[in-house]
């Protein structure tokens, strides 16, 4: 027995809530809601001239009303009234004439419906979107049997009167209506007395107003094939380009479950359920939905009909490939490797070079995630992808090689030349998504090399660039991971200069575009926590910094350990801090995380300072400086030089050595290192003694000497 809410939606394939055939076997059918849309189109065509602004709003509203799910009358009238109150009132009167009249009034409406659309001067000609919709509805209406027309009329009456019904009046007439539906259904069998009594008892249960109309809840009725396809396409597009505008995971899953209730074999709904589950990292539902998608795809025979046995094999190998990608996402490397080997085996048997190329791309990605050197595999993948004319995979492979080259210490011009080639490929093939990724990667590379100005330029270029893709569903810009990465870089760059007001504005925008329930929210969460931690540490408020360590560790274990060591050092718990730093350095050397290795060395040197072990800190700092210069990390090199300068301050002939070192590197130090780092290093210096040393060492550089001394005096 269908719920009362579902009975508001007429479906000719359903009797008492039971679907007797595939719901999506019919492209479209007439429902009370569709009659309301037809009434709106009729009034827009026949009524007196509407103001230009109101007509423009109504025209923009037509397509979503046609393609979207059925709305309650209250929702429909409110939507139309926001655009044009006069038209909404006319539609209401038209529905009143049919619902409070007789069956012949509805028949007369459908009989006269084509007249205004057939006029020579009509804007809604028969091949337009409006004309096609009207013709589809007329065709579906003319195919209805007498009993189905009567059921449609009763559903229209209930649809109209539910708009005015009060909670205490809703139950009146519902049992009789349900009985009439059963009697008029030509395919129904006679109910026995017990079943009919049980049915009446269920129908007479008290109803609440929220069960009939809930403005916040999505439609719960069955969708036609067109409505379902539009809904799935819209949500999939939003999940890819602007997850914030898509339905929340729970609401979207409810809609998908409702859709699958009426048609369990709808494969595309299972796949969207898989994507939705990935948003919340639910491995059980995501695996379940992915397997169901390929099962339904094979059982439906959609691929087998066109490709024979090859269609089934194609579904099987891509199912294994998607399963491997799923396990990679959750870090299940052994299961991912097994699924990948199966996909490779099936693809080799079918001689599917495209699938093999995708498998090779995932193979080097899997090796990277394991921490192995996959540069040879990546190069082979790029060559083969270029041979088979797969620009998307070629670009991804080159970007992966660039990332590996940055870690291995390649120079900036080598990496930028490689990215330039990929950019040419992107613009040639209009690969909008990869253009965004390339700009975000360039921002990260410049930031790693310590070129803050270039990093800001690339980030601003990405944020001010419009998407190459067609703008759909109100999405003006792709709020993807690349945009989140660029905004996080901007926030950290402003924080390094102490511009916390600008930081709060950037983070506020990030929180609006990527709410906590979205999959990329962890990027700004980690960025926000790191900025708060660094600010608290710089202000000496260690009790405020300590709680952030646990939150940072939950998002990134390496960063969490590093900041835990910083807090322990500040609290004079030297032994514990040193132990953590040693473990962290060994781990980073294993995974080749060079930047973190240098940062660990600098903090270890600061531990030696506290025990007056400046001689012990000096070799460590020289090793860090050599490592930074080897990998071209100029920001880390400048920070290491500051640590070396501070170490020399505390040794014999300190200020003279310091001034020599400062004179050689002061441009990079003042432009590339964070303000709080300069303050931390320069603060202990003796201004008078430094001035004397600079006078004797740099007598001909008056402007430079004056600038440096002025900078130190302000600290």
N, C-alpha and C positions, 0 to 999 in steps of 0.2 A: 504494500500500500504506500503510495507516494505521500510525502509530507504535504501539508497544506501550502507551504511556501512553494513547493515544486508544482503544485496544481495551478499556480498562476501562469505557468508557462505551457502553452499548448504544443504538443508534439504528436503528429499523426502516427508515429511509430510506437507510441506508448499507450498502454491501457492500464489504468490504476497504478501508474508508477513503474510498470514492468516494460522494458524495452523488448519488443518482439523481433527486431531486426537491427542491423548495424545503424546506429544513429547517423553516422557520417556517410551512409550510402546515398542519402539525399543531400544535394548541394545546399538547398535552403528550403524552408517551409514558412507558412504564414503563422504568426503568433499575434496575440493582442498587442504586444509591443511594436511589432512590425506594422500593424494597422495604425498605431499612433504615429509612427514615422511617415507612413503614407499620407495620413491626415495632415501632417505638418507640410509635406511637399505639396499637397493639393492646395492648402491655404496660401502657401507662398506663391503659387502660380495664379490663383484666381482672385485673391483678395486685392484690396485697393493698394496703390503704391506704398511701399515701405521705405522709410528713411534709408539713405545710402549706407550710413554707418551700421544700422541694425541689420540691413540685408547682408553686409559684408560679414558680420559676426555669425549670422545664420548660415551663410554659405560655408564658412569654415567649420561649422558644427555638423554639417550633413554627413560627411564621410565618417567621422568617428561614431555617429549614431547608427549608420548602416553597418559598419564592420564590427562594432563592439558588442559585448554581451547584452542580453535583454535587461532593461532597467525596470524598476517599479514605476508606476504612473507618477508617483510623487517625485521621484528623482528626475524623470523625463520632463515633467512640466516645470520643475524648478530650473533645469538646465536651459530650456527654451526661454523661460521668463527672464533669465539673466541677459539674454540676447535681445529679445523683443517681447515685452509684456502683451502687446496687442495681438500678436500671432499666437502666443501661448493661450490667451483667452479664446481665440477662434478655434484652436485645436480642441480645447476643452469642450466647447459647445458641440463640435462635430462628433466627438466621442460620446457626449451625453445623448445626442439624437439616436445614435445606434444602440447604446447600452440600455437606455430607458425606453426604447421603442420596440420594434419587432424585428424578426429575422429578415424581413423584406427590406428594412432600412439598411442593414449591412450589405444585402445583395445589391441594392440601388447604389450604394457607395462604390462598390467594385465595378458596377456597370458603367458609372459615369466617370470613373477614375482616369481612363485614357484620354478623355475629351480635351482637357486643357493642355496635355502634353503633345497632342496631335496638331495643334495650331501651327500655322506657318511661322508666326512671330515668336513662338515659344523658345525660351532659352534652353529648356530641358528637352532636347531632341532625343529620339529613341536610342541612339547609340552612345549617349552621354552616360556618365556614372549614375545620375538620377534616373534617366530613361531605362537603363538596363536593370536597375533595381526594381523599378515599377513593373517592368515586363516579367521579371523573374517571379515577383509576388503574384501577378495575375495568372501566370502559368501554373504556379503551385496551388493557387486557390481553385482554378478550374479543374485540377486533377483530383480534388477532394470529393469523396462520396457524400451522399446526403447526411449520413450519420456523423461524418467528420465535420461537415459544415455546421451542423447543429452543435457539436461539441466545441467548435471554435467560437460560435456565438455565445454559448454559456461561459466559456473561458473569458471572453471579452467582457461580459457582464461582471463576472467576479473580479477581473482585473480592474475595471472601472470603479466598482463599489468598494473595493478594498482600500481605495484612496480616501474614502470618507468614513469607513467603518471605525467604530470605537471598540476597545478591547472587549466590552461586554456584549457587543452586537455581532461580532465576527462569526460566532458559531452558528448563527441563525441561517438555516437553509443549506448548510454545507452537506449534511447527510443526504438530503434530497438531490442535491446537485451531483454528488458522487454516484448515487443510485441511477440518476438519469444518464450519466456517462456510461455506466455499465450496460444499461438497457439499450442505448442507442448504438453501442459498438457492435458492428456486424460480425466481428471475429470472436466475441466473447461467448462463453458457455454459461449455462444457468448455474447460479450459485445455490447451494443447499441452504436450508434455513439457518443452520448453525453458523456457517460462514458469513451469511448476511447479517446476523445479529452481532457477530464479533466485529464485522466491518463498521456497523453503525455505532457500536460502543467506542471504537477507535476514533471515528469521525466526530463524535460529540464531546471529545475531550476539550477542556478549556484552552483557549489560545491566548498568547500574549502579543501585544502590539509589535514587539521586537521580532517576532517570528514572521510577521508579514512584511514589514518594511524596516530596514536598518540601513541608514544612509552610509554608514562607514563600512558595512560588510559588502563584499563583492557578490555578484550574481551567483545563485546556486542552481539555476535551471540548466537543462541540457543545451549545449551549443550546437549550432549547425556546423557543417564542414567549413564554410567560409569564416564563420565567427571563430572557430577553433584555430584555424590556420593564421588568422590575423592576430589573435591573442598570443599564440606561440611565437610568431615572427616578431611581434612588438617586444615581448619580454626578453627574447634572446638578443635582440639588438640592444636593448637597454642594459642587459647584463654585461655585454661586451664593451659598450661605449660610455655608459653613464649609469652605474649600478645604483646610485642614489635615487634615480627616478623610477627604477623598477620596483615591483612589489617587494615587501619585506619577505624574508625566507619563509616564515610561517604562513603568511597570507598566500604567497605563490604556491606553496605546497598544498594548501587547502584547495585552491582552484584546480590544481593538477589532479589531485585525488578525486575531486568532483567530476572532472572531465573523464578520468579513467573509469569511474564508476559506471558511466553510460557506455563507454567503449574501451574495455581493457586492452584491446589489441592496437590501440593508437600509438604507434612506435615513437612518433615525434614527441609526444607528451612524456614518455619515459625518458627520453634523452634530455629534455629540459629539466625534468626532475633530477637527473644526474648532475647537471650543471648547477642547479639550485642547492643541492646537497653539498657540493664542493665549496660553496660560499661559507658554510658553517662547519666545514671539515668533518662532516658526518660520513665516515668510511662505509658503514653498513648500508645506509640507504643509497649512497652513491654507487657502490658496487652492485647492489640489487637492481637499481634502475638501469645501469649500463648493460648488465646482462639481459634484462628484460627487453631493452631496446633492440638489441641484435636478435634475440629470440623472436620478437614480434616482426622484425624486418624480414627474417627468413620465412616465418610461418605465413606472413601475408603474401609472399611471393612477388613483392613489388620489384625486386631486382631479378628474380629468376625468370619472370615473364619476358623481360627484354633481353637478358643475357644468357638464358639457359642455366646450365649447371655452374657457369662462371659467376653468375650473380650470387649464388649461395657461397661459393668460395671467397668471393670478394668481401662479403659480409663477415665471414669467419676470420679472415686475416686482419681486417680492420678492427674487429672486436678484440682480438688478441693485442693489437697495437694500442688501442685505447685503454685496455686493462693494464698494460705495461706503463702507460703514461699516468694512470691513476695511482699505481703503486709507487711510481717515482715521486709523485706529489706528496705522498704520505711518508716517504723515506723507507719504504719496504723494498730494499734493493734486490734481495734474493728473489722475491716473488716477481718483481719487475723484470729481472733478467730471464726468468723462466718464461714469462709471457712474451717477452721480446724474441726469444729463441723460437717459440712456437710461431709467432707472426712471420719471422724470417723463413722458417721451413715451408709454411704454406705459400708464401709469396714466391719462393724459389720454384716450388712445384707448379705454380700457375704462370711463372715467367712474368710477374708483375714488377717492372722496374721502378715504377713510381712508389709503390708500397715499400719495396726494398730500400729506396732512398730515404723514406721517412723513418724506417727502422734504423738505418745507419745514423741518422741525425739523433734519434733517441739513444742510440748506443753510446755515442760520444758524450751526450748529456749525462747519461747514467755514470759513465766513467768519471766525469768531472765531479758529480755529486759524491762519488766514493772517495774523491781526493787523489785520483790517479792522473797521470799526464796523458791527455787525450788529444794532443796537438796533431799527431800523425793521423788518427782517425778523422779528426775534423777537416784536415786538408784533403783527405781522400773524399770525404763527403761533399766538400765544396766543388771539387773537380767533377765528380759524378753528377751532382745536381746541375752544374753548368752544361754538362753533356746532354742531359735529358731536358734542358730548358725549363728548370724549376727555379725561377728567380727568388721566390720566397725562401726556399731552403738555402740557396746560395748566400743570400743576405744574412740569414741567421747564422750560417757557418762562419762567415767573415767576421761578424760581430762577436762570435764566441772566440775566434782567434785573436781579435783585438783585446778582448778581456784577458785572455791568457798571456798575451804579450805585455800588457800593462803590469801583470803580476810578476812576470819574468824579468822586468827591467828594460824593456824596449824603449827607445827614445820617443818623444812626443810626435816628432814629424813623421816617423814610420807609421805610427798608429793612425794619425790624421790622414795620411795618404790612403791607407786602407779604407778608412771610413768615407773618404771622398768618393772612392769607387763604388761603395755601397749606396751612397746618396744618389749618384747618377742612375744606378739601377732602380732605386726607389721612385725617383721622379719619372723615369722612363715608363715604368709599369704602374704608376699611381698607387704605390703601396703605402697608404697613409699611416697605417699602424706602425710599420717599420721605420718610417720617417720620424715619428715621435720617439721610438725606442732609440734610434741613432742619436738624436739630439740629447736625450737624457743620458745616454752613455758618454757622449762627448763632454757633457757637464761634469759627470763623475770623474772622468779622466783628468780634465783640467783641475778639478778640485784635489784629486790625489797628488798631482804634480805640484800643487801649491800655487797655481795661477788663479787667484780668486776673481780677478777682473774678467778673465776669459770665461770662467765658470758662470759668473753672473750673466754675461752676455748670452751664452748658449741657453741658459735657463729662461731668460726673458724672451729669447727668440721662440722657444717652444711654447711658452705661455701665451704669446701674442699671435700665434699662427693658427689660422682656421683650418679645420679638417678638410681633406680632399674628398671625403666621402659625402654622399648626398645627405643633407640634413633631414632627419626624420624624427617624428614623435617629439618635437620640441627640443631636441638635443642640439645645442649650439657648438659644443666643443666636446671632444672625447675625454671624459674624466677617467683615464686609464692609469695604470701603474706608472707609466712614464711621467705623467703630470704630477703625480704624488711625489715621485723621486725628485723632480725639479724643484717643487715647492719646499720640500724638506731641506734641500741644499741651500736654498735662499734663506730659510729660517736659521740654519746653522751659520751661514756666512754673516748674517746680521748679528747673531749672538756673539760671534768672535770679536766684533767691533763694539760690543756693549750696547747695541741699539735694540733694547728689549721691547720698546714700544712697537717697533716694526715687526719684531718676532711674534708678538702677540697677535698682530693683525694677520700675518701669514698663517699662523696656527689656527686662528679663528676661521679663516677661509678653508683650510684643510678639513677642519671638523665639519663644516657645512657640506663640503663636496663629498667627503668620505666619512659618513657616520660610523659609529663603533661597530655596527653589525656588518659593514662591508668588508670584503676580503683584503683590501689594501689599507685598512685603517691602522694596522700594526706598524706601518711605516711612520706615520706621524705620531703615533703613540710613543715609539722608541725615540724619535727625534725630540719630542716634548720632554720626555723623562731625562734624556741626556742634557738638554739645555738647563732644566731645573736643577739637576745634580751639579753641573759645572758652576752655575750661579751661586748655589748654596756653598759650595766648596770655596769659591773665590771670596765670598763674604765672611768666611770663617764660621758659618752656621752648620757645623758637622751633624748636629742632631736632626737637621732638616734634610740633609743629604743622605743619611743612612737608610731611611725607609725606601728611597728610590732604588737602592741597589737590588732589592728583591724583585721589584717590578721590571727593572731592566734585564735581570737574569732570566725572567720568564719569557722575554721576547728575544734575547740574544745572550747565550751563556758566556761567550767570550767577553763581550762588553761588560756583563755583570761581574765577572771575576776581576777584570781590570779595575773597575770602580770600587769593588770591595777592598782591593789592595790599597787604593788611594785613601779610602776612609780609615782603614787600619793604620796607615802611615800617619795620617793627621791626628789620630788618637794615641800616637806613640806606642802602638802595639807592633813594634818593628819585626819581631820574630815571625809572627803570623803573616804579616804583609810580605816579608821576604819569601816565605814558603810558597805562598800563592803565586807570587811573581815568577818564581823558578818553574813551577808547574805550568803556568800559562805560557812562558817562553818556549818550553819544550813542545807544548801542543802547537803553538803557532809556527814553530820551525818545521813541524811535521806536515802541516797543511799549507806551508809557504805563505803565511800571512805577514808580509814584510813590514807593513805599516805598524801593526800591533807589536811586532818584535822590537821595533825602534822605540815605541812608546813605553814598553815594559822596561827597556834598558834605561830610559831617561828616569823613570820612577825609581828604579833600583839605584841609580846614581844619587838621587835625592836622599835615599835611605843612607847611603854612605856619607853624605854630607852631615847628617844629623849626628853621626858618630865620629865626626871629624876625619873621616877616611877619604880625604880629597885625593890622595895619591892612588887609592884603590878605584875611585870613581873615574879617574882620568882615562885609563885604558878602555873602560867600558864605553865612555863617551866617544872616544876615537873610533871604536868599533862600530858604534851606532852611526857616526858621521860617514864612515866609509860605506856602510850599507845603504844609507840614504842617498849618497852621491852615485853609487852603483846603480840604483833603481831610479835615479833622477827625481827623487822626492824632495823638491826644493824647500817646501814648507817645513818638513821634518828636519832637513839639513840646517835650516835657519834656526829652528828651535834647539837643535843639538849644539849649534855654535854658541847660543846664549848660555846653555848649561856649561859649556867649556869655559866661556868668559867668566861665569860666576865661580867656577872651580879655580881659575887662575887668580881671581881676586883674593882668594884665601891663601895663596902661596906666596913665595918670595918674589919680589919685583912684580907684584901682581898687576898694578894699574898700568904699567908700561906695556906688558904683554896684552892686557885687555884692550887698551886703546889701539894697538896694532891690529888686533883681530877685529875690533869693532869698525875700524876705518875701512877694512877690506870688504866687509859684508853688511854695512849699516843700511844700504838701500833695500836689500832683500829682507833684512830683519824687520825694518819698520813697515814694509809693505805687505809681507807675507805671513808674519806670525800674529797670533791673536793678541789683542791689547793686554789682556790679563797676564799673558806669558811675559811680555816686555816688562810689565809692572813688577812681577814676581822676581825677575832677574835683576833689573836695574835698581830696585829700591835700596838694597844694602850698600850701594856704592858711595864712596866719599866724594862729594862734589868738588871740593877744593883740590884734592889730590888728583882727581881725574882731569880737572882743568889744567893743572900744571903739566901733567903728562901730555895732554893734547897740544899744549902750547909748544912744548919742546919737540914733539913728534910731527905735528902738522902745522908748522908756522905759516905755510902758504895757503891753507884751506880755511880761511876765516869764516866763510858762510857755513860750510859743513860743520865746523867746530861749534859755531854759535848755535846752530839748529840742534845738534845732539845734546849740548849742555842745557839748552832750554827745555828739551824734552825730558831730560833726567830731573831737572829742577821742579817740574810740574807733578812728578810722581809722589 
